[in-house]
Amino acid sequence: MPHGEEYEVAEHSCKVGSGRVGRRSYSDEDVDVVMAAVVAHIRHTRTDYDDRLRNRQSWEDRDDIRHEVGDKIAKIVRQWQGKEDEE
C-alpha cells in the first residue's frame, strides 16, 4: 500500500469500541485479520461503496454493493502486492 496509509488502516481498524476488525479477538497467527482491515480500508477510501450505501434503493442489500465493488478492491490489493501493474 502507499506509504503512510498503513498507519491510517491500523488506527481506523483498532479504534476502541468500534467493533471493527482489529478490535475482535483473534490468534496472533491470523493474518486474515490484517487483510480484512486492508480490504475495508480500500472499500471505504478507493471505491464508491460509501456513496452507494448512502444512496441505495430500498431493495439494494449491503452485501450486494460490497460484491459489486469487490473486483476493484481485488485489483488494488494485487497492485499493492506487486502482482498487477497500476493504471
Rosetta constraint file for C-alpha pairs under 8 A:
AtomPair CA 1 CA 5 HARMONIC 6.72 0.50
AtomPair CA 1 CA 6 HARMONIC 7.14 0.50
AtomPair CA 1 CA 80 HARMONIC 5.00 0.50
AtomPair CA 1 CA 81 HARMONIC 7.82 0.50
AtomPair CA 2 CA 6 HARMONIC 7.81 0.50
AtomPair CA 2 CA 80 HARMONIC 7.71 0.50
AtomPair CA 4 CA 8 HARMONIC 7.15 0.50
AtomPair CA 5 CA 9 HARMONIC 6.19 0.50
AtomPair CA 6 CA 10 HARMONIC 6.18 0.50
AtomPair CA 7 CA 11 HARMONIC 5.97 0.50
AtomPair CA 8 CA 12 HARMONIC 5.97 0.50
AtomPair CA 9 CA 13 HARMONIC 5.96 0.50
AtomPair CA 9 CA 37 HARMONIC 6.55 0.50
AtomPair CA 9 CA 38 HARMONIC 6.52 0.50
AtomPair CA 9 CA 41 HARMONIC 6.10 0.50
AtomPair CA 10 CA 14 HARMONIC 5.99 0.50
AtomPair CA 10 CA 22 HARMONIC 7.72 0.50
AtomPair CA 10 CA 37 HARMONIC 7.66 0.50
AtomPair CA 11 CA 15 HARMONIC 6.12 0.50
AtomPair CA 13 CA 18 HARMONIC 7.97 0.50
AtomPair CA 13 CA 20 HARMONIC 5.38 0.50
AtomPair CA 13 CA 21 HARMONIC 5.82 0.50
AtomPair CA 13 CA 22 HARMONIC 4.99 0.50
AtomPair CA 13 CA 23 HARMONIC 7.18 0.50
AtomPair CA 13 CA 37 HARMONIC 6.09 0.50
AtomPair CA 14 CA 18 HARMONIC 7.56 0.50
AtomPair CA 14 CA 20 HARMONIC 6.62 0.50
AtomPair CA 14 CA 21 HARMONIC 7.15 0.50
AtomPair CA 14 CA 22 HARMONIC 4.46 0.50
AtomPair CA 14 CA 23 HARMONIC 5.30 0.50
AtomPair CA 15 CA 20 HARMONIC 7.40 0.50
AtomPair CA 15 CA 22 HARMONIC 7.76 0.50
AtomPair CA 15 CA 23 HARMONIC 7.14 0.50
AtomPair CA 16 CA 23 HARMONIC 6.78 0.50
AtomPair CA 17 CA 23 HARMONIC 7.52 0.50
AtomPair CA 18 CA 23 HARMONIC 7.25 0.50
AtomPair CA 19 CA 23 HARMONIC 5.88 0.50
AtomPair CA 19 CA 24 HARMONIC 6.97 0.50
AtomPair CA 20 CA 24 HARMONIC 7.13 0.50
AtomPair CA 21 CA 33 HARMONIC 6.52 0.50
AtomPair CA 21 CA 36 HARMONIC 6.99 0.50
AtomPair CA 21 CA 37 HARMONIC 6.27 0.50
AtomPair CA 22 CA 33 HARMONIC 7.01 0.50
AtomPair CA 22 CA 34 HARMONIC 7.91 0.50
AtomPair CA 22 CA 37 HARMONIC 7.26 0.50
AtomPair CA 26 CA 30 HARMONIC 6.48 0.50
AtomPair CA 26 CA 33 HARMONIC 7.69 0.50
AtomPair CA 30 CA 34 HARMONIC 7.95 0.50
AtomPair CA 31 CA 35 HARMONIC 6.66 0.50
AtomPair CA 32 CA 36 HARMONIC 5.97 0.50
AtomPair CA 33 CA 37 HARMONIC 6.33 0.50
AtomPair CA 34 CA 38 HARMONIC 6.30 0.50
AtomPair CA 35 CA 39 HARMONIC 6.04 0.50
AtomPair CA 36 CA 40 HARMONIC 6.09 0.50
AtomPair CA 37 CA 41 HARMONIC 6.12 0.50
AtomPair CA 38 CA 42 HARMONIC 6.25 0.50
AtomPair CA 39 CA 43 HARMONIC 6.05 0.50
AtomPair CA 39 CA 73 HARMONIC 6.74 0.50
AtomPair CA 39 CA 77 HARMONIC 7.65 0.50
AtomPair CA 40 CA 44 HARMONIC 6.22 0.50
AtomPair CA 41 CA 45 HARMONIC 5.96 0.50
AtomPair CA 41 CA 46 HARMONIC 7.93 0.50
AtomPair CA 42 CA 46 HARMONIC 5.15 0.50
AtomPair CA 42 CA 47 HARMONIC 6.97 0.50
AtomPair CA 42 CA 73 HARMONIC 6.27 0.50
AtomPair CA 42 CA 76 HARMONIC 7.74 0.50
AtomPair CA 43 CA 47 HARMONIC 5.46 0.50
AtomPair CA 43 CA 48 HARMONIC 7.83 0.50
AtomPair CA 43 CA 49 HARMONIC 6.29 0.50
AtomPair CA 43 CA 69 HARMONIC 7.40 0.50
AtomPair CA 43 CA 73 HARMONIC 6.46 0.50
AtomPair CA 44 CA 48 HARMONIC 7.57 0.50
AtomPair CA 44 CA 49 HARMONIC 6.35 0.50
AtomPair CA 44 CA 50 HARMONIC 6.25 0.50
AtomPair CA 47 CA 69 HARMONIC 6.75 0.50
AtomPair CA 47 CA 72 HARMONIC 7.40 0.50
AtomPair CA 47 CA 73 HARMONIC 7.69 0.50
AtomPair CA 48 CA 52 HARMONIC 6.07 0.50
AtomPair CA 48 CA 69 HARMONIC 7.80 0.50
AtomPair CA 49 CA 53 HARMONIC 5.99 0.50
AtomPair CA 49 CA 65 HARMONIC 6.81 0.50
AtomPair CA 49 CA 66 HARMONIC 7.02 0.50
AtomPair CA 49 CA 69 HARMONIC 6.79 0.50
AtomPair CA 50 CA 54 HARMONIC 6.12 0.50
AtomPair CA 51 CA 55 HARMONIC 6.11 0.50
AtomPair CA 52 CA 56 HARMONIC 5.52 0.50
AtomPair CA 52 CA 65 HARMONIC 7.31 0.50
AtomPair CA 53 CA 62 HARMONIC 6.79 0.50
AtomPair CA 53 CA 65 HARMONIC 7.22 0.50
AtomPair CA 56 CA 60 HARMONIC 5.98 0.50
AtomPair CA 60 CA 64 HARMONIC 6.87 0.50
AtomPair CA 60 CA 65 HARMONIC 7.45 0.50
AtomPair CA 61 CA 65 HARMONIC 6.53 0.50
AtomPair CA 62 CA 66 HARMONIC 6.24 0.50
AtomPair CA 63 CA 67 HARMONIC 6.07 0.50
AtomPair CA 64 CA 68 HARMONIC 6.21 0.50
AtomPair CA 65 CA 69 HARMONIC 6.49 0.50
AtomPair CA 66 CA 70 HARMONIC 6.09 0.50
AtomPair CA 67 CA 71 HARMONIC 7.83 0.50
AtomPair CA 69 CA 73 HARMONIC 6.39 0.50
AtomPair CA 70 CA 74 HARMONIC 6.07 0.50
AtomPair CA 71 CA 75 HARMONIC 6.16 0.50
AtomPair CA 72 CA 76 HARMONIC 6.32 0.50
AtomPair CA 73 CA 77 HARMONIC 6.22 0.50
AtomPair CA 74 CA 78 HARMONIC 6.22 0.50
AtomPair CA 75 CA 79 HARMONIC 6.22 0.50
AtomPair CA 75 CA 84 HARMONIC 7.49 0.50
AtomPair CA 76 CA 80 HARMONIC 6.15 0.50
AtomPair CA 77 CA 81 HARMONIC 6.18 0.50
AtomPair CA 78 CA 82 HARMONIC 6.21 0.50
AtomPair CA 78 CA 83 HARMONIC 5.02 0.50
AtomPair CA 78 CA 84 HARMONIC 5.50 0.50
AtomPair CA 79 CA 83 HARMONIC 5.63 0.50
AtomPair CA 79 CA 84 HARMONIC 4.65 0.50
AtomPair CA 79 CA 85 HARMONIC 5.94 0.50
AtomPair CA 79 CA 86 HARMONIC 5.98 0.50
